Amino acid sequence: MSEPVEIWEISFDEAGAVDWQLLDPRETAAADAFIHAEDRYRYGVIHTALRLRLSELLGIAAEAVPIVVGAHGRPFVAGRAAEIDFNLSHSRRTGLIAISKAGTVGVDVEDRDATADYSEMIDTIFEQHEAACLHRLEKSVRNDLFLRGWTRKEAVAKAVGTGFLLDPKLFQVPLDDGGSWSVSVRSPMSRRLALIDLSSDARAAAVAGVALPTRPRVRRFHFAQTLRSRAASTR
Ligand SMILES: CC(C)(COP(=O)(O)OP(=O)(O)OC[C@H]1O[C@@H](n2cnc3c(N)ncnc32)[C@H](O)[C@@H]1OP(=O)(O)O)[C@@H](O)C(=O)NCCC(=O)NCCS
């Protein structure tokens, strides 16, 4: 792995067919539990992509990468967790995968929705000062910073490993429109994490973790092409 932290973006609209044989029984059951076919499909795409990339990095067949679920539902590579960490997030349109050889990593993505109004959710996610700042803003700016703040908090909570079992009001994130920062999280243990905005016009997103580069490259994962090359090389 040339970079200590890799970030991959997948567009579900352009992904193509999933090779379901690459998933393990736990993943297949999780995919089959979705009510909507599109959710099952998105799960299949992102978990297949994760396996394909981990396979290259670890030198293990994609279907044999031992991914297990630990405390609070956080998945990791069994027996190699000290060497490699990963995290993923999926919105309706986009999947993001972060893989790190430098330590814990968390990622989150949310689609932008010009028709949404997030005002009523502000006080459940943001602490007093953050919430006051968001409430003062004009709607389109408030929506933008709400989503950026939300993805930043969730990326931190996922890097810590608790997800939102960690009360997002217990730590602050910067609420401006882009950049990279260092944030402190006191619970469940004291941690200092790098936090980087990865937002674009179509989505808000953030990555948090240790030893992140200041400007990580977000690379497009060419799903169909990667599966085709794999099939050709195993023929
Ligand atoms: C789990 C949680 C982070 C998912 O967030 P979300 O916005 O719905 O979904 P995202 O697409 O951003 O992320 C989902 C991915 O995060 C990962 N994840 C799950 N639990 C995680 C955790 N505790 N920490 C970090 N990552 C986690 C998984 O890979 C999951 O995708 P998968 O189910 O396809 O494997 C969020 O629901 C949460 O904070 N829940 C509270 C913790 C919880 O209930 N854990 C389950 C107990 S068994």
The ligand as an SDF file (V2000), in Angstrom:
LIG
                    3D

 48 50  0  0  0  0  0  0  0  0999 V2000
  -23.6050    1.6830   13.2000 C   0  0  0  0  0  0  0  0  0  0  0  0
  -23.7490    3.0930   12.6820 C   0  0  0  0  0  0  0  0  0  0  0  0
  -22.3980    3.7840   12.8340 C   0  0  0  0  0  0  0  0  0  0  0  0
  -24.1760    3.0480   11.1940 C   0  0  0  0  0  0  0  0  0  0  0  0
  -24.3090    4.3300   10.6940 O   0  0  0  0  0  0  0  0  0  0  0  0
  -25.2030    4.6420    9.3840 P   0  0  0  0  0  0  0  0  0  0  0  0
  -25.1110    6.1120    9.1270 O   0  0  0  0  0  0  0  0  0  0  0  0
  -26.5380    4.0390    9.5330 O   0  0  0  0  0  0  0  0  0  0  0  0
  -24.5250    3.8470    8.2380 O   0  0  0  0  0  0  0  0  0  0  0  0
  -23.1730    4.0490    7.4270 P   0  0  0  0  0  0  0  0  0  0  0  0
  -23.4700    3.6240    6.0560 O   0  0  0  0  0  0  0  0  0  0  0  0
  -22.5390    5.3730    7.6080 O   0  0  0  0  0  0  0  0  0  0  0  0
  -22.1730    3.0080    8.1300 O   0  0  0  0  0  0  0  0  0  0  0  0
  -22.5110    1.6850    8.2210 C   0  0  0  0  0  0  0  0  0  0  0  0
  -21.2480    0.8740    8.3590 C   0  0  0  0  0  0  0  0  0  0  0  0
  -20.5110    1.2730    9.5010 O   0  0  0  0  0  0  0  0  0  0  0  0
  -19.8150    0.1180   10.0040 C   0  0  0  0  0  0  0  0  0  0  0  0
  -20.0960    0.0470   11.4300 N   0  0  0  0  0  0  0  0  0  0  0  0
  -21.0920   -0.5990   12.0680 C   0  0  0  0  0  0  0  0  0  0  0  0
  -20.9670   -0.4020   13.4090 N   0  0  0  0  0  0  0  0  0  0  0  0
  -19.8860    0.3840   13.5930 C   0  0  0  0  0  0  0  0  0  0  0  0
  -19.2670    0.9170   14.7490 C   0  0  0  0  0  0  0  0  0  0  0  0
  -19.7210    0.7110   15.9760 N   0  0  0  0  0  0  0  0  0  0  0  0
  -18.1620    1.6740   14.5780 N   0  0  0  0  0  0  0  0  0  0  0  0
  -17.6710    1.9060   13.3490 C   0  0  0  0  0  0  0  0  0  0  0  0
  -18.2280    1.4270   12.2110 N   0  0  0  0  0  0  0  0  0  0  0  0
  -19.3310    0.6710   12.3380 C   0  0  0  0  0  0  0  0  0  0  0  0
  -20.3360   -1.0890    9.2330 C   0  0  0  0  0  0  0  0  0  0  0  0
  -19.3800   -1.4650    8.2560 O   0  0  0  0  0  0  0  0  0  0  0  0
  -21.5860   -0.5690    8.5820 C   0  0  0  0  0  0  0  0  0  0  0  0
  -21.8600   -1.0710    7.3050 O   0  0  0  0  0  0  0  0  0  0  0  0
  -22.3820   -2.5570    7.0630 P   0  0  0  0  0  0  0  0  0  0  0  0
  -23.4860   -2.8010    8.0230 O   0  0  0  0  0  0  0  0  0  0  0  0
  -22.7930   -2.5450    5.6380 O   0  0  0  0  0  0  0  0  0  0  0  0
  -21.1630   -3.4130    7.3520 O   0  0  0  0  0  0  0  0  0  0  0  0
  -24.8420    3.8760   13.4700 C   0  0  0  0  0  0  0  0  0  0  0  0
  -26.0680    3.2420   13.2500 O   0  0  0  0  0  0  0  0  0  0  0  0
  -24.5740    3.9130   14.9490 C   0  0  0  0  0  0  0  0  0  0  0  0
  -23.7790    4.7280   15.4260 O   0  0  0  0  0  0  0  0  0  0  0  0
  -25.2350    3.0580   15.7240 N   0  0  0  0  0  0  0  0  0  0  0  0
  -24.9710    2.9840   17.1690 C   0  0  0  0  0  0  0  0  0  0  0  0
  -24.0750    1.7890   17.4590 C   0  0  0  0  0  0  0  0  0  0  0  0
  -24.8550    0.5100   17.2540 C   0  0  0  0  0  0  0  0  0  0  0  0
  -26.0570    0.4840   17.3690 O   0  0  0  0  0  0  0  0  0  0  0  0
  -24.1250   -0.5500   16.9460 N   0  0  0  0  0  0  0  0  0  0  0  0
  -24.7310   -1.8310   16.6830 C   0  0  0  0  0  0  0  0  0  0  0  0
  -24.6620   -2.6610   17.9070 C   0  0  0  0  0  0  0  0  0  0  0  0
  -24.5840   -4.3570   17.4270 S   0  0  0  0  0  0  0  0  0  0  0  0
  1  2  1  0
  2  3  1  0
  2  4  1  0
  2 36  1  0
  4  5  1  0
  5  6  1  0
  6  7  2  0
  6  8  1  0
  6  9  1  0
  9 10  1  0
 10 11  2  0
 10 12  1  0
 10 13  1  0
 13 14  1  0
 14 15  1  0
 15 16  1  0
 15 30  1  0
 16 17  1  0
 17 18  1  0
 17 28  1  0
 18 19  1  0
 18 27  1  0
 19 20  2  0
 20 21  1  0
 21 22  1  0
 21 27  2  0
 22 23  1  0
 22 24  2  0
 24 25  1  0
 25 26  2  0
 26 27  1  0
 28 29  1  0
 28 30  1  0
 30 31  1  0
 31 32  1  0
 32 33  2  0
 32 34  1  0
 32 35  1  0
 36 37  1  0
 36 38  1  0
 38 39  2  0
 38 40  1  0
 40 41  1  0
 41 42  1  0
 42 43  1  0
 43 44  2  0
 43 45  1  0
 45 46  1  0
 46 47  1  0
 47 48  1  0
M  END
$$$$
